[in-house]
Amino acid sequence: MNRLLLTALLLIASSFVGAHNVVGGVYTIGDTIEGEAGFSNGDMAPAGIKVIVTDMQGASLGQTETDAEGIFRFKPSRYVTHHFTLDLGAGHTLALTLAADELPAALAPTQAPAATAVTAAAAKPATTLNSQIEAAVARQVKPLRRELRELKEAAGLRDIVGGIGYILGLCGLAALLRERKMCKETA
């Protein structure tokens, strides 16, 4: 009887344990790379988590840290693919990649001849307006990105069926142990 009670308690306790994955995203806003890191349960990475930035060969490009909302910012200086690595502790690591073609246009190698001073002066107001529009759109899109990541991490049919199988397996184990105990008592 005690084992049956213990098994029931373990089943109930296991239903409250929720595993979570590390999730994040990285994107360009203006001339800065912005990223966010957190867990699939909605908790964001704590402030002060070191973010190591490397290129494809592993050469260091710099580092930054997360803020209180799990967001980090990095100003790129080279037109290369950027890899971001975060260690959130307890075995939780996150690796993110931003391709070179997603970097700010100012870093891209120029193919055209140098612009004249008149052309550059005329383009400056347009560039300022473009960066303001980009920043405004990024503020609106950020919550949508977070919701999409949470939906991707939500429990699917495979997870539900696996959980039911786990519970049935524990019940079968409890029944086996109970049957053995009854056989010993009758013998």
Salt bridges, closest charged atoms under 4 A:
ASP31 OD2 - LYS75 NZ 2.28
GLU34 OE1 - ARG73 NE 3.37
GLU34 OE2 - LYS142 NZ 2.71
GLU36 OE1 - ARG146 NH2 2.77
GLU36 OE2 - ARG149 NH2 3.11
ASP55 OD2 - ARG78 NH2 3.61
ASP67 OD2 - ARG73 NH1 3.58
